[in-house]
Amino acid sequence: MSVIQDIKSLKIQGAKEIATASLRHLKKFSRIHGFGHEFDKECKKLLSARSTAVVLYNVINELRRDKRKETIDKLLAELDKATELIAATGQQLIKRGYHVHTHCHSSEALAVIKEAAKKKKFSVIADITMPRQQGIKTAKELAKIKNISVTLIEDNAATLAFTDPVIPKDDIIIVGCDAMRKEGVINKIGTYFLALAASESNIPFYVVGSKFKIDKRKKVKIEIRPPSEVYKKIRGVKIINPAFDITPWRYITGVVMEDGIKKPKDILAILR
Ligand code: RUB
């Protein structure tokens, strides 16, 4: 299978992973085809595979300004360094004994959680994340980490994690993001609902994202995925399957970035 197919099928998922897998692919591609017309065409194909997340767009833009193997290497190193810095900063949000709630599978949110687990014992509540259930990947990955106990819940049970003793009560919600825009934070479908519910119960809601998630594109298209991911064909019924939603900034407590924990107004200032 090609990298593009792996991205489309979600075998490779998450904004950062899509960008790093694409950069690695472009490095190999350029060895055979160089950095000319074929390379540009390959970049376009990669960009259209999953167009909502902005990381790939931002790195390809930088690469287009300086098309060299060294630029690819520099971008790959920067992406990894960003995660390392984010993890070091974000881990302080998680206190010993906390119940940390997360949605979908975000490598950057998980980096924060894993870093915190190096020194503290706590629990993580993972939403299953319908329809593609990326939460299972999150739960399995975190279950291997010493100091973390993991609970997997169905997305619609999330509000019970604010109020009900059956599910550990949330102390904090930490999610990743696909893009930070002036309208809000784009992340996996269901994030907005979670943020709304968190705000109702005064649970702090944090987003994790590197500078590569800053989205200055004029417009963004929310990816619509195949209806079959939601349900098989039903005669006379239209099925719509949007992959992401946009959480308005007023529901976000803070954003963990490489250089610290920012307030929504700080991000809006960067975006201006
Ligand atoms: C993944 C998703 C992740 C962000 C951030 O959606 O919404 O929260 O992409 O991920 P999908 P990361 O599974 O549809 O790609 O922190 O790894 O960049």
py3Dmol code that shows the C-alpha trace and the ligand (Angstrom):
import py3Dmol

protein = """\
ATOM      1  CA  MET A   1       0.000   0.000   0.000  1.00  0.00           C
ATOM      2  CA  SER A   2       1.217   3.523  -0.714  1.00  0.00           C
ATOM      3  CA  VAL A   3       1.673   6.159   1.970  1.00  0.00           C
ATOM      4  CA  ILE A   4      -1.200   8.131   0.432  1.00  0.00           C
ATOM      5  CA  GLN A   5      -3.523   5.149   0.746  1.00  0.00           C
ATOM      6  CA  ASP A   6      -2.363   4.522   4.291  1.00  0.00           C
ATOM      7  CA  ILE A   7      -3.191   8.127   5.139  1.00  0.00           C
ATOM      8  CA  LYS A   8      -6.616   7.964   3.485  1.00  0.00           C
ATOM      9  CA  SER A   9      -7.479   4.703   5.242  1.00  0.00           C
ATOM     10  CA  LEU A  10      -6.322   6.059   8.651  1.00  0.00           C
ATOM     11  CA  LYS A  11      -3.645   3.404   8.970  1.00  0.00           C
ATOM     12  CA  ILE A  12      -1.516   6.493   9.398  1.00  0.00           C
ATOM     13  CA  GLN A  13      -3.568   8.951  11.445  1.00  0.00           C
ATOM     14  CA  GLY A  14      -3.163  12.079  13.524  1.00  0.00           C
ATOM     15  CA  ALA A  15      -1.962  15.405  12.177  1.00  0.00           C
ATOM     16  CA  LYS A  16       1.694  15.053  13.173  1.00  0.00           C
ATOM     17  CA  GLU A  17       2.007  11.444  12.042  1.00  0.00           C
ATOM     18  CA  ILE A  18       0.454  12.307   8.664  1.00  0.00           C
ATOM     19  CA  ALA A  19       3.061  15.052   8.244  1.00  0.00           C
ATOM     20  CA  THR A  20       6.055  12.971   9.347  1.00  0.00           C
ATOM     21  CA  ALA A  21       5.064   9.958   7.230  1.00  0.00           C
ATOM     22  CA  SER A  22       4.594  12.290   4.244  1.00  0.00           C
ATOM     23  CA  LEU A  23       7.974  13.951   4.765  1.00  0.00           C
ATOM     24  CA  ARG A  24       9.705  10.571   5.009  1.00  0.00           C
ATOM     25  CA  HIS A  25       7.910   9.509   1.846  1.00  0.00           C
ATOM     26  CA  LEU A  26       8.922  12.721   0.035  1.00  0.00           C
ATOM     27  CA  LYS A  27      12.538  12.171   1.047  1.00  0.00           C
ATOM     28  CA  LYS A  28      12.524   8.744  -0.623  1.00  0.00           C
ATOM     29  CA  PHE A  29      10.528  10.071  -3.566  1.00  0.00           C
ATOM     30  CA  SER A  30      13.013  12.881  -4.200  1.00  0.00           C
ATOM     31  CA  ARG A  31      15.909  10.395  -4.348  1.00  0.00           C
ATOM     32  CA  ILE A  32      14.290   8.832  -7.415  1.00  0.00           C
ATOM     33  CA  HIS A  33      12.394  11.744  -8.999  1.00  0.00           C
ATOM     34  CA  GLY A  34      14.272  14.796  -7.759  1.00  0.00           C
ATOM     35  CA  PHE A  35      12.583  18.000  -6.604  1.00  0.00           C
ATOM     36  CA  GLY A  36      10.926  19.058  -9.872  1.00  0.00           C
ATOM     37  CA  HIS A  37       7.474  18.744 -11.377  1.00  0.00           C
ATOM     38  CA  GLU A  38       6.913  15.126 -10.226  1.00  0.00           C
ATOM     39  CA  PHE A  39       7.787  16.135  -6.684  1.00  0.00           C
ATOM     40  CA  ASP A  40       5.266  19.009  -6.780  1.00  0.00           C
ATOM     41  CA  LYS A  41       2.599  16.629  -8.034  1.00  0.00           C
ATOM     42  CA  GLU A  42       3.338  14.195  -5.204  1.00  0.00           C
ATOM     43  CA  CYS A  43       3.078  17.027  -2.660  1.00  0.00           C
ATOM     44  CA  LYS A  44      -0.345  17.947  -4.049  1.00  0.00           C
ATOM     45  CA  LYS A  45      -1.545  14.345  -3.796  1.00  0.00           C
ATOM     46  CA  LEU A  46      -0.390  14.118  -0.190  1.00  0.00           C
ATOM     47  CA  LEU A  47      -2.047  17.432   0.663  1.00  0.00           C
ATOM     48  CA  SER A  48      -5.377  16.320  -0.708  1.00  0.00           C
ATOM     49  CA  ALA A  49      -5.339  12.917   1.043  1.00  0.00           C
ATOM     50  CA  ARG A  50      -6.613  14.503   4.280  1.00  0.00           C
ATOM     51  CA  SER A  51      -6.953  18.198   3.844  1.00  0.00           C
ATOM     52  CA  THR A  52      -8.217  19.489   7.204  1.00  0.00           C
ATOM     53  CA  ALA A  53      -5.110  19.084   9.367  1.00  0.00           C
ATOM     54  CA  VAL A  54      -2.710  21.954   8.787  1.00  0.00           C
ATOM     55  CA  VAL A  55       0.636  20.430   9.807  1.00  0.00           C
ATOM     56  CA  LEU A  56       1.322  18.823   6.451  1.00  0.00           C
ATOM     57  CA  TYR A  57       0.286  22.036   4.688  1.00  0.00           C
ATOM     58  CA  ASN A  58       2.661  24.097   6.850  1.00  0.00           C
ATOM     59  CA  VAL A  59       5.656  21.783   6.380  1.00  0.00           C
ATOM     60  CA  ILE A  60       5.110  21.421   2.633  1.00  0.00           C
ATOM     61  CA  ASN A  61       4.905  25.210   2.327  1.00  0.00           C
ATOM     62  CA  GLU A  62       8.260  25.507   4.038  1.00  0.00           C
ATOM     63  CA  LEU A  63       9.706  22.732   1.891  1.00  0.00           C
ATOM     64  CA  ARG A  64       8.512  24.433  -1.284  1.00  0.00           C
ATOM     65  CA  ARG A  65      10.545  27.507  -0.344  1.00  0.00           C
ATOM     66  CA  ASP A  66      13.705  25.397   0.004  1.00  0.00           C
ATOM     67  CA  LYS A  67      13.410  22.073  -1.769  1.00  0.00           C
ATOM     68  CA  ARG A  68      16.260  20.028  -0.366  1.00  0.00           C
ATOM     69  CA  LYS A  69      16.752  16.796   1.550  1.00  0.00           C
ATOM     70  CA  GLU A  70      18.247  18.883   4.387  1.00  0.00           C
ATOM     71  CA  THR A  71      14.995  20.868   4.697  1.00  0.00           C
ATOM     72  CA  ILE A  72      13.048  17.624   5.058  1.00  0.00           C
ATOM     73  CA  ASP A  73      15.442  16.447   7.755  1.00  0.00           C
ATOM     74  CA  LYS A  74      15.225  19.806   9.516  1.00  0.00           C
ATOM     75  CA  LEU A  75      11.405  19.711   9.495  1.00  0.00           C
ATOM     76  CA  LEU A  76      11.313  16.138  10.799  1.00  0.00           C
ATOM     77  CA  ALA A  77      13.680  17.086  13.617  1.00  0.00           C
ATOM     78  CA  GLU A  78      11.627  20.206  14.426  1.00  0.00           C
ATOM     79  CA  LEU A  79       8.407  18.194  14.627  1.00  0.00           C
ATOM     80  CA  ASP A  80       9.971  15.762  17.069  1.00  0.00           C
ATOM     81  CA  LYS A  81      11.631  18.484  19.116  1.00  0.00           C
ATOM     82  CA  ALA A  82       8.264  20.261  19.345  1.00  0.00           C
ATOM     83  CA  THR A  83       6.641  17.144  20.829  1.00  0.00           C
ATOM     84  CA  GLU A  84       9.493  16.794  23.321  1.00  0.00           C
ATOM     85  CA  LEU A  85       9.121  20.401  24.497  1.00  0.00           C
ATOM     86  CA  ILE A  86       5.332  20.151  24.626  1.00  0.00           C
ATOM     87  CA  ALA A  87       5.565  16.999  26.743  1.00  0.00           C
ATOM     88  CA  ALA A  88       7.948  18.657  29.201  1.00  0.00           C
ATOM     89  CA  THR A  89       5.685  21.697  29.540  1.00  0.00           C
ATOM     90  CA  GLY A  90       2.351  19.918  29.527  1.00  0.00           C
ATOM     91  CA  GLN A  91       3.184  17.236  32.080  1.00  0.00           C
ATOM     92  CA  GLN A  92       2.898  19.790  34.910  1.00  0.00           C
ATOM     93  CA  LEU A  93      -0.859  20.022  34.255  1.00  0.00           C
ATOM     94  CA  ILE A  94      -1.291  16.445  35.446  1.00  0.00           C
ATOM     95  CA  LYS A  95      -1.111  15.977  39.202  1.00  0.00           C
ATOM     96  CA  ARG A  96      -0.670  12.740  41.098  1.00  0.00           C
ATOM     97  CA  GLY A  97      -3.951  10.821  41.314  1.00  0.00           C
ATOM     98  CA  TYR A  98      -5.654  12.850  38.576  1.00  0.00           C
ATOM     99  CA  HIS A  99      -8.271  11.472  36.206  1.00  0.00           C
ATOM    100  CA  VAL A 100      -7.265  12.735  32.765  1.00  0.00           C
ATOM    101  CA  HIS A 101      -9.831  12.525  29.992  1.00  0.00           C
ATOM    102  CA  THR A 102      -8.825  12.405  26.331  1.00  0.00           C
ATOM    103  CA  HIS A 103     -10.502  12.004  22.954  1.00  0.00           C
ATOM    104  CA  CYS A 104      -9.294  10.239  19.796  1.00  0.00           C
ATOM    105  CA  HIS A 105      -5.581   9.490  19.355  1.00  0.00           C
ATOM    106  CA  SER A 106      -3.253  12.458  19.456  1.00  0.00           C
ATOM    107  CA  SER A 107       0.492  11.842  19.558  1.00  0.00           C
ATOM    108  CA  GLU A 108       1.037  15.257  21.131  1.00  0.00           C
ATOM    109  CA  ALA A 109      -1.591  14.807  23.866  1.00  0.00           C
ATOM    110  CA  LEU A 110      -0.210  11.321  24.540  1.00  0.00           C
ATOM    111  CA  ALA A 111       3.334  12.688  24.775  1.00  0.00           C
ATOM    112  CA  VAL A 112       2.159  14.977  27.596  1.00  0.00           C
ATOM    113  CA  ILE A 113       0.394  12.106  29.370  1.00  0.00           C
ATOM    114  CA  LYS A 114       3.374   9.742  29.008  1.00  0.00           C
ATOM    115  CA  GLU A 115       5.814  12.369  30.265  1.00  0.00           C
ATOM    116  CA  ALA A 116       3.662  12.963  33.344  1.00  0.00           C
ATOM    117  CA  ALA A 117       3.576   9.208  33.998  1.00  0.00           C
ATOM    118  CA  LYS A 118       7.363   9.129  34.374  1.00  0.00           C
ATOM    119  CA  LYS A 119       6.918  10.664  37.841  1.00  0.00           C
ATOM    120  CA  LYS A 120       3.223  10.423  38.790  1.00  0.00           C
ATOM    121  CA  LYS A 121       0.528   7.790  39.090  1.00  0.00           C
ATOM    122  CA  PHE A 122      -2.840   8.763  37.597  1.00  0.00           C
ATOM    123  CA  SER A 123      -5.670   7.438  35.480  1.00  0.00           C
ATOM    124  CA  VAL A 124      -6.765   8.165  31.921  1.00  0.00           C
ATOM    125  CA  ILE A 125     -10.305   8.012  30.577  1.00  0.00           C
ATOM    126  CA  ALA A 126     -10.258   7.484  26.813  1.00  0.00           C
ATOM    127  CA  ASP A 127     -13.316   8.085  24.647  1.00  0.00           C
ATOM    128  CA  ILE A 128     -13.683   5.299  22.119  1.00  0.00           C
ATOM    129  CA  THR A 129     -14.117   7.991  19.401  1.00  0.00           C
ATOM    130  CA  MET A 130     -16.736   6.920  16.916  1.00  0.00           C
ATOM    131  CA  PRO A 131     -16.931   5.962  14.179  1.00  0.00           C
ATOM    132  CA  ARG A 132     -13.321   4.821  13.651  1.00  0.00           C
ATOM    133  CA  GLN A 133     -12.535   4.125  17.313  1.00  0.00           C
ATOM    134  CA  GLN A 134      -9.100   5.707  17.497  1.00  0.00           C
ATOM    135  CA  GLY A 135      -9.634   5.715  21.276  1.00  0.00           C
ATOM    136  CA  ILE A 136      -8.853   2.007  21.302  1.00  0.00           C
ATOM    137  CA  LYS A 137      -5.385   2.773  19.946  1.00  0.00           C
ATOM    138  CA  THR A 138      -4.987   5.382  22.699  1.00  0.00           C
ATOM    139  CA  ALA A 139      -6.167   2.991  25.422  1.00  0.00           C
ATOM    140  CA  LYS A 140      -3.906   0.151  24.245  1.00  0.00           C
ATOM    141  CA  GLU A 141      -0.882   2.438  24.006  1.00  0.00           C
ATOM    142  CA  LEU A 142      -1.413   3.920  27.474  1.00  0.00           C
ATOM    143  CA  ALA A 143      -2.188   0.568  29.074  1.00  0.00           C
ATOM    144  CA  LYS A 144       1.472  -0.358  28.496  1.00  0.00           C
ATOM    145  CA  ILE A 145       2.689   2.601  30.529  1.00  0.00           C
ATOM    146  CA  LYS A 146       3.627   2.105  34.148  1.00  0.00           C
ATOM    147  CA  ASN A 147       1.756   4.491  36.485  1.00  0.00           C
ATOM    148  CA  ILE A 148      -1.298   4.871  34.219  1.00  0.00           C
ATOM    149  CA  SER A 149      -4.568   3.015  34.671  1.00  0.00           C
ATOM    150  CA  VAL A 150      -6.838   3.300  31.650  1.00  0.00           C
ATOM    151  CA  THR A 151     -10.614   3.290  31.333  1.00  0.00           C
ATOM    152  CA  LEU A 152     -12.214   3.158  27.894  1.00  0.00           C
ATOM    153  CA  ILE A 153     -15.695   4.655  27.575  1.00  0.00           C
ATOM    154  CA  GLU A 154     -18.214   5.180  24.818  1.00  0.00           C
ATOM    155  CA  ASP A 155     -18.187   8.834  23.662  1.00  0.00           C
ATOM    156  CA  ASN A 156     -21.669   9.567  24.960  1.00  0.00           C
ATOM    157  CA  ALA A 157     -20.699   8.423  28.454  1.00  0.00           C
ATOM    158  CA  ALA A 158     -18.262  11.306  28.735  1.00  0.00           C
ATOM    159  CA  THR A 159     -20.596  13.503  30.777  1.00  0.00           C
ATOM    160  CA  LEU A 160     -20.804  10.770  33.408  1.00  0.00           C
ATOM    161  CA  ALA A 161     -17.085  11.266  33.892  1.00  0.00           C
ATOM    162  CA  PHE A 162     -18.001  14.719  35.212  1.00  0.00           C
ATOM    163  CA  THR A 163     -20.731  13.642  37.568  1.00  0.00           C
ATOM    164  CA  ASP A 164     -21.043   9.928  38.225  1.00  0.00           C
ATOM    165  CA  PRO A 165     -18.993   7.781  40.596  1.00  0.00           C
ATOM    166  CA  VAL A 166     -19.196   4.787  38.197  1.00  0.00           C
ATOM    167  CA  ILE A 167     -16.635   6.410  35.932  1.00  0.00           C
ATOM    168  CA  PRO A 168     -13.620   8.126  37.526  1.00  0.00           C
ATOM    169  CA  LYS A 169     -14.429  11.828  37.764  1.00  0.00           C
ATOM    170  CA  ASP A 170     -12.423  14.008  35.395  1.00  0.00           C
ATOM    171  CA  ASP A 171      -9.925  16.465  36.806  1.00  0.00           C
ATOM    172  CA  ILE A 172      -8.754  17.670  33.435  1.00  0.00           C
ATOM    173  CA  ILE A 173      -9.394  17.097  29.747  1.00  0.00           C
ATOM    174  CA  ILE A 174      -6.417  17.044  27.398  1.00  0.00           C
ATOM    175  CA  VAL A 175      -6.907  16.673  23.641  1.00  0.00           C
ATOM    176  CA  GLY A 176      -4.768  17.165  20.570  1.00  0.00           C
ATOM    177  CA  CYS A 177      -5.629  19.306  17.591  1.00  0.00           C
ATOM    178  CA  ASP A 178      -5.550  19.322  13.822  1.00  0.00           C
ATOM    179  CA  ALA A 179      -5.541  23.071  13.409  1.00  0.00           C
ATOM    180  CA  MET A 180      -5.750  26.217  15.506  1.00  0.00           C
ATOM    181  CA  ARG A 181      -7.742  28.850  13.672  1.00  0.00           C
ATOM    182  CA  LYS A 182      -9.392  32.122  14.549  1.00  0.00           C
ATOM    183  CA  GLU A 183     -12.764  30.331  14.667  1.00  0.00           C
ATOM    184  CA  GLY A 184     -11.437  27.849  17.221  1.00  0.00           C
ATOM    185  CA  VAL A 185      -9.638  24.532  17.501  1.00  0.00           C
ATOM    186  CA  ILE A 186     -10.234  21.833  14.916  1.00  0.00           C
ATOM    187  CA  ASN A 187      -9.992  18.325  16.295  1.00  0.00           C
ATOM    188  CA  LYS A 188     -11.694  14.947  15.973  1.00  0.00           C
ATOM    189  CA  ILE A 189     -15.467  15.015  15.772  1.00  0.00           C
ATOM    190  CA  GLY A 190     -16.892  14.982  19.291  1.00  0.00           C
ATOM    191  CA  THR A 191     -14.301  17.347  20.741  1.00  0.00           C
ATOM    192  CA  TYR A 192     -16.712  20.286  20.673  1.00  0.00           C
ATOM    193  CA  PHE A 193     -19.378  18.318  22.570  1.00  0.00           C
ATOM    194  CA  LEU A 194     -16.795  17.307  25.145  1.00  0.00           C
ATOM    195  CA  ALA A 195     -15.671  20.915  25.572  1.00  0.00           C
ATOM    196  CA  LEU A 196     -19.255  22.138  25.944  1.00  0.00           C
ATOM    197  CA  ALA A 197     -19.985  19.551  28.593  1.00  0.00           C
ATOM    198  CA  ALA A 198     -16.689  20.285  30.364  1.00  0.00           C
ATOM    199  CA  SER A 199     -17.510  23.966  30.491  1.00  0.00           C
ATOM    200  CA  GLU A 200     -20.921  23.212  32.056  1.00  0.00           C
ATOM    201  CA  SER A 201     -19.137  21.264  34.822  1.00  0.00           C
ATOM    202  CA  ASN A 202     -16.135  23.592  35.156  1.00  0.00           C
ATOM    203  CA  ILE A 203     -13.610  20.949  34.127  1.00  0.00           C
ATOM    204  CA  PRO A 204     -10.421  22.491  32.699  1.00  0.00           C
ATOM    205  CA  PHE A 205     -10.139  21.787  28.979  1.00  0.00           C
ATOM    206  CA  TYR A 206      -6.638  21.870  27.482  1.00  0.00           C
ATOM    207  CA  VAL A 207      -5.527  21.519  23.877  1.00  0.00           C
ATOM    208  CA  VAL A 208      -2.041  20.330  22.947  1.00  0.00           C
ATOM    209  CA  GLY A 209      -0.469  21.508  19.711  1.00  0.00           C
ATOM    210  CA  SER A 210       2.851  22.664  18.289  1.00  0.00           C
ATOM    211  CA  LYS A 211       3.402  25.822  16.258  1.00  0.00           C
ATOM    212  CA  PHE A 212       2.830  23.632  13.181  1.00  0.00           C
ATOM    213  CA  LYS A 213      -0.867  23.545  14.126  1.00  0.00           C
ATOM    214  CA  ILE A 214      -1.274  27.299  13.672  1.00  0.00           C
ATOM    215  CA  ASP A 215      -3.569  27.628  10.685  1.00  0.00           C
ATOM    216  CA  LYS A 216      -3.449  30.822   8.654  1.00  0.00           C
ATOM    217  CA  ARG A 217      -5.196  29.356   5.619  1.00  0.00           C
ATOM    218  CA  LYS A 218      -8.051  31.554   4.416  1.00  0.00           C
ATOM    219  CA  LYS A 219     -10.490  28.661   4.424  1.00  0.00           C
ATOM    220  CA  VAL A 220     -10.554  25.150   5.758  1.00  0.00           C
ATOM    221  CA  LYS A 221     -12.666  22.275   4.592  1.00  0.00           C
ATOM    222  CA  ILE A 222     -13.874  19.827   7.196  1.00  0.00           C
ATOM    223  CA  GLU A 223     -13.113  16.401   5.774  1.00  0.00           C
ATOM    224  CA  ILE A 224     -16.202  14.324   5.049  1.00  0.00           C
ATOM    225  CA  ARG A 225     -15.377  10.641   5.288  1.00  0.00           C
ATOM    226  CA  PRO A 226     -17.156   7.670   3.723  1.00  0.00           C
ATOM    227  CA  PRO A 227     -20.732   7.159   5.008  1.00  0.00           C
ATOM    228  CA  SER A 228     -19.987   3.446   5.412  1.00  0.00           C
ATOM    229  CA  GLU A 229     -17.798   4.302   8.436  1.00  0.00           C
ATOM    230  CA  VAL A 230     -21.020   5.332  10.193  1.00  0.00           C
ATOM    231  CA  TYR A 231     -23.388   2.653   8.915  1.00  0.00           C
ATOM    232  CA  LYS A 232     -24.040   0.474   5.887  1.00  0.00           C
ATOM    233  CA  LYS A 233     -26.328   1.830   3.161  1.00  0.00           C
ATOM    234  CA  ILE A 234     -29.944   2.442   4.206  1.00  0.00           C
ATOM    235  CA  ARG A 235     -32.421   3.033   1.428  1.00  0.00           C
ATOM    236  CA  GLY A 236     -33.760   6.601   1.537  1.00  0.00           C
ATOM    237  CA  VAL A 237     -31.304   7.726   4.216  1.00  0.00           C
ATOM    238  CA  LYS A 238     -28.413  10.104   3.704  1.00  0.00           C
ATOM    239  CA  ILE A 239     -25.466   9.490   6.013  1.00  0.00           C
ATOM    240  CA  ILE A 240     -22.975  12.289   6.639  1.00  0.00           C
ATOM    241  CA  ASN A 241     -19.658  11.553   8.298  1.00  0.00           C
ATOM    242  CA  PRO A 242     -17.636  14.685   9.148  1.00  0.00           C
ATOM    243  CA  ALA A 243     -14.217  13.827  10.583  1.00  0.00           C
ATOM    244  CA  PHE A 244     -13.633  16.964  12.642  1.00  0.00           C
ATOM    245  CA  ASP A 245     -15.386  19.774  14.465  1.00  0.00           C
ATOM    246  CA  ILE A 246     -14.389  23.261  15.552  1.00  0.00           C
ATOM    247  CA  THR A 247     -14.406  24.100  19.260  1.00  0.00           C
ATOM    248  CA  PRO A 248     -14.774  27.838  19.873  1.00  0.00           C
ATOM    249  CA  TRP A 249     -11.980  29.417  21.898  1.00  0.00           C
ATOM    250  CA  ARG A 250     -14.306  30.373  24.759  1.00  0.00           C
ATOM    251  CA  TYR A 251     -14.483  26.713  25.826  1.00  0.00           C
ATOM    252  CA  ILE A 252     -10.718  26.250  25.926  1.00  0.00           C
ATOM    253  CA  THR A 253      -8.778  26.813  29.137  1.00  0.00           C
ATOM    254  CA  GLY A 254      -5.329  26.746  27.598  1.00  0.00           C
ATOM    255  CA  VAL A 255      -3.080  25.450  24.834  1.00  0.00           C
ATOM    256  CA  VAL A 256       0.127  23.566  25.526  1.00  0.00           C
ATOM    257  CA  MET A 257       2.773  24.654  23.035  1.00  0.00           C
ATOM    258  CA  GLU A 258       6.549  24.315  22.768  1.00  0.00           C
ATOM    259  CA  ASP A 259       7.175  27.568  24.598  1.00  0.00           C
ATOM    260  CA  GLY A 260       4.586  27.324  27.326  1.00  0.00           C
ATOM    261  CA  ILE A 261       0.916  27.088  28.160  1.00  0.00           C
ATOM    262  CA  LYS A 262      -0.956  29.785  26.282  1.00  0.00           C
ATOM    263  CA  LYS A 263      -4.336  31.386  26.779  1.00  0.00           C
ATOM    264  CA  PRO A 264      -6.736  31.458  23.828  1.00  0.00           C
ATOM    265  CA  LYS A 265      -6.092  35.202  23.464  1.00  0.00           C
ATOM    266  CA  ASP A 266      -2.357  34.494  22.938  1.00  0.00           C
ATOM    267  CA  ILE A 267      -3.140  32.113  20.074  1.00  0.00           C
ATOM    268  CA  LEU A 268      -5.582  34.589  18.557  1.00  0.00           C
ATOM    269  CA  ALA A 269      -2.823  37.207  18.688  1.00  0.00           C
ATOM    270  CA  ILE A 270      -0.468  34.852  16.761  1.00  0.00           C
ATOM    271  CA  LEU A 271      -3.219  34.247  14.220  1.00  0.00           C
ATOM    272  CA  ARG A 272      -3.886  37.926  13.644  1.00  0.00           C
TER     273      ARG A 272
END
"""
ligand_1 = """\
18
RUB
C -6.819 12.525 14.787
C -7.072 13.686 15.666
C -5.956 14.106 16.580
C -5.189 15.260 15.903
C -3.887 15.568 16.633
O -7.828 12.379 13.807
O -8.092 14.361 15.622
O -6.441 14.554 17.815
O -4.884 14.941 14.573
O -3.010 14.486 16.524
P -7.659 11.220 12.709
P -1.441 14.679 16.741
O -7.567 9.938 13.454
O -8.894 11.334 11.877
O -6.411 11.534 11.915
O -1.294 15.215 18.126
O -0.888 13.298 16.601
O -0.945 15.635 15.718
"""
view = py3Dmol.view(width=600, height=400)
view.addModel(protein, "pdb")
view.setStyle({"model": 0}, {"cartoon": {"style": "trace"}})
view.addModel(ligand_1, "xyz")
view.setStyle({"model": 1}, {"stick": {}})
view.zoomTo()
view.show()
